[in-house]
Each structure stands twice: as C-alpha cells, then as structure tokens.
C-alpha cells in the first residue's frame, strides 16, 4: 500500500535522477567531467554539441531514478502510469466511485429532510 503523504513529501527526491546526466543546460566542462567519470572516451577539442551527442548515446545506461534503485534493492517493480490517462489509474477510479457514493448519499439525505 502506498503511503501517499510520505510519497508526496519525498516525491521530488525519488523522481530525480540518481546520477544527473548532462543536458543542453550543462556547461561544457561539466559534460567533459561526466564523460570522464564514466570512462567514456572523447576528444578534448569536441564542441559542446558533439559532447552531448556522445552523452545521448550512453545516457540510457546512467539515466536511472532513485525510486527505481530503491525498489530494485527490495526486489520490487515500479509501475509508471501514462500521463493524462486517469481512466488507467486504479486510484482515480476508486476515488471517482467514492465521490459518486458520497454525492448519492447527500442527495438522498437532502430529499428526506424536505
């Protein structure tokens, strides 16, 4: 069972990359240092754009999230739901049922009071 409060308070740290892969916003020196730390060879004279191409070729190996690493330690699987598809999210379906049930009870109770 998912502890929603605990999850919400830790969401930012859990959904950030365990190893920050360089992006277009990264400085050239930072990209070079990242490549060196991963023992990925490159020529020092390469442009930032060319370095980012090398990063993109290798980033799948290093683009892991902390929540995935934690789940892997516990032999669990993280299931990701597609964005903007509440009809595929069981929590949303149950919540909709609860709201409907509450709305029906309010209607019945208010009609009895009149």
MODELLER restraints for C-alpha pairs under 7 A, 6 or more apart:
rsr = mdl.restraints
at = mdl.atoms
rsr.add(forms.Gaussian(group=physical.xy_distance, feature=features.Distance(at['CA:14:A'], at['CA:65:A']), mean=6.88, stdev=0.5))
rsr.add(forms.Gaussian(group=physical.xy_distance, feature=features.Distance(at['CA:14:A'], at['CA:66:A']), mean=5.14, stdev=0.5))
rsr.add(forms.Gaussian(group=physical.xy_distance, feature=features.Distance(at['CA:14:A'], at['CA:67:A']), mean=4.89, stdev=0.5))
rsr.add(forms.Gaussian(group=physical.xy_distance, feature=features.Distance(at['CA:15:A'], at['CA:65:A']), mean=5.89, stdev=0.5))
rsr.add(forms.Gaussian(group=physical.xy_distance, feature=features.Distance(at['CA:15:A'], at['CA:66:A']), mean=6.45, stdev=0.5))
rsr.add(forms.Gaussian(group=physical.xy_distance, feature=features.Distance(at['CA:15:A'], at['CA:67:A']), mean=6.38, stdev=0.5))
rsr.add(forms.Gaussian(group=physical.xy_distance, feature=features.Distance(at['CA:16:A'], at['CA:65:A']), mean=5.84, stdev=0.5))
rsr.add(forms.Gaussian(group=physical.xy_distance, feature=features.Distance(at['CA:16:A'], at['CA:66:A']), mean=6.58, stdev=0.5))
rsr.add(forms.Gaussian(group=physical.xy_distance, feature=features.Distance(at['CA:17:A'], at['CA:63:A']), mean=6.42, stdev=0.5))
rsr.add(forms.Gaussian(group=physical.xy_distance, feature=features.Distance(at['CA:17:A'], at['CA:64:A']), mean=5.64, stdev=0.5))
rsr.add(forms.Gaussian(group=physical.xy_distance, feature=features.Distance(at['CA:17:A'], at['CA:65:A']), mean=4.36, stdev=0.5))
rsr.add(forms.Gaussian(group=physical.xy_distance, feature=features.Distance(at['CA:17:A'], at['CA:66:A']), mean=6.16, stdev=0.5))
rsr.add(forms.Gaussian(group=physical.xy_distance, feature=features.Distance(at['CA:18:A'], at['CA:64:A']), mean=5.73, stdev=0.5))
rsr.add(forms.Gaussian(group=physical.xy_distance, feature=features.Distance(at['CA:18:A'], at['CA:65:A']), mean=4.98, stdev=0.5))
rsr.add(forms.Gaussian(group=physical.xy_distance, feature=features.Distance(at['CA:18:A'], at['CA:66:A']), mean=4.90, stdev=0.5))
rsr.add(forms.Gaussian(group=physical.xy_distance, feature=features.Distance(at['CA:19:A'], at['CA:62:A']), mean=6.49, stdev=0.5))
rsr.add(forms.Gaussian(group=physical.xy_distance, feature=features.Distance(at['CA:19:A'], at['CA:63:A']), mean=6.67, stdev=0.5))
rsr.add(forms.Gaussian(group=physical.xy_distance, feature=features.Distance(at['CA:19:A'], at['CA:64:A']), mean=6.86, stdev=0.5))
rsr.add(forms.Gaussian(group=physical.xy_distance, feature=features.Distance(at['CA:21:A'], at['CA:59:A']), mean=6.63, stdev=0.5))
rsr.add(forms.Gaussian(group=physical.xy_distance, feature=features.Distance(at['CA:21:A'], at['CA:63:A']), mean=6.45, stdev=0.5))
rsr.add(forms.Gaussian(group=physical.xy_distance, feature=features.Distance(at['CA:22:A'], at['CA:31:A']), mean=5.82, stdev=0.5))
rsr.add(forms.Gaussian(group=physical.xy_distance, feature=features.Distance(at['CA:28:A'], at['CA:48:A']), mean=5.39, stdev=0.5))
rsr.add(forms.Gaussian(group=physical.xy_distance, feature=features.Distance(at['CA:31:A'], at['CA:51:A']), mean=6.98, stdev=0.5))
rsr.add(forms.Gaussian(group=physical.xy_distance, feature=features.Distance(at['CA:68:A'], at['CA:78:A']), mean=6.48, stdev=0.5))
rsr.add(forms.Gaussian(group=physical.xy_distance, feature=features.Distance(at['CA:71:A'], at['CA:77:A']), mean=6.15, stdev=0.5))
rsr.add(forms.Gaussian(group=physical.xy_distance, feature=features.Distance(at['CA:71:A'], at['CA:78:A']), mean=6.82, stdev=0.5))
rsr.add(forms.Gaussian(group=physical.xy_distance, feature=features.Distance(at['CA:81:A'], at['CA:89:A']), mean=6.85, stdev=0.5))
rsr.add(forms.Gaussian(group=physical.xy_distance, feature=features.Distance(at['CA:86:A'], at['CA:92:A']), mean=6.02, stdev=0.5))
rsr.add(forms.Gaussian(group=physical.xy_distance, feature=features.Distance(at['CA:87:A'], at['CA:93:A']), mean=6.68, stdev=0.5))
